[in-house]
Amino acid sequence: MTVTYTLSTMNYNRLLALVAAITLALTTTVSAKIYTWDKYNIAFEAPDGGHIPFSFFQDPSSAQVEWDEMVMTLQRYIKNENTNKKNLNERLKSRALGFNMYDTKLLEIKVKGFKCYSLEGTMPDGTRCLISYLVSDKTPTVIEVVINYLLGNQEVVEDIIKSFSENNNQLPNEREKPKQKIQKKKDAEKQEQELKKEKKRKSEKVYEC
């Protein structure tokens, strides 16, 4: 006789707990670094070890920081009559469409000194992407932030957005929270494999008697 058990609410909760445990095990806290875009008095806090291409200092309105498994691109704009919530949310969706992103959703991220409009989703290669527009409360500056990252780095990415500051003499926001180490590709693959195994095991248990 074969008895089959389907995934129950209790097993689902255990699966969620396993997800959190695996993510924690694959990430460790490391020191953060303050990166500055001196031309526009912009500062933000992100994991140490980011590579800044030479173009960071040359292009008048864009910049980039690269880690082993994460890339962040910045673009500066000037406010105009179209800089409002409706238009920026539409622009977020348009940018996501241009990247062929799917499973997208708008996010609410609070950033001191800015109005923040954000969207996240999945890229065609399976990686994640977050797009944010930071509209300064005091200057004409609008910053577009695009971060391509692995799923396990979502908390890191949101912390980077929260840390943006428009005065290099001030510490970026949210400094008291340590940054997590950027999750490596091999760790992300291991996490995905473990989750698949656990989901399969919990969704169907077969006993023969």
C-alpha positions, 0 to 999 in steps of 0.5 A: 500500500502506498500512502501519499502526503501533500504539503501541509501548512505546517510543512510550508512554514518549515520550508519558509524557515529553511529558506531563512536558515539557508540564506543566513548560512550563506551570507556573513556580515562584513564592513561597509564602505562609503562611496562618494560621487563628489561632483554631485555631493552624493554618498551611499554605503555599500559592501566593501570591495566594489570596483569603480571603473575609470568612467566613474570620474569622467562621465558627467552624469553617470557612474558605476560600481561593480562587485563580483556578483552585483553591478550598480549603475547611477544616472543623474537627471534634473527635475522638470514638470514631469517629475512626479509619482505617476510619471516616475512609476510609469518610467519604472515600468518602461525601464523594466520592459526594456530589460525584459524583466518579469514578475515585477512589483513596485516597492516602498523604500524610505530614504531620508532626504529623497522621495523614492520610487522603486521597482524590482523583478527578475531578469531573463537570465534569472538574476534580480534587478531593482530600479529606483528613482531618488528625487531630492527634497532640497535640490534639482537632483534626481538619481536613477539607481539600477542594481543587478544582483542575485536573489540572496542579496535583496536585503543588501540592495535595499540597504544601499538604496536607504543609505543614499545621502546628498551631502558628503559631510553627512553620514549616509542613512541607516549606517548602524545596520551592518551590511551582509556579504554579497552572495556568490553565484555558487552559494546561490546555486547551492541555495536553490538546489537545497530549496528544491530538495526540501520542497520535493521532500515536504510535498510528497512523502511515500511510505510502503507497507 
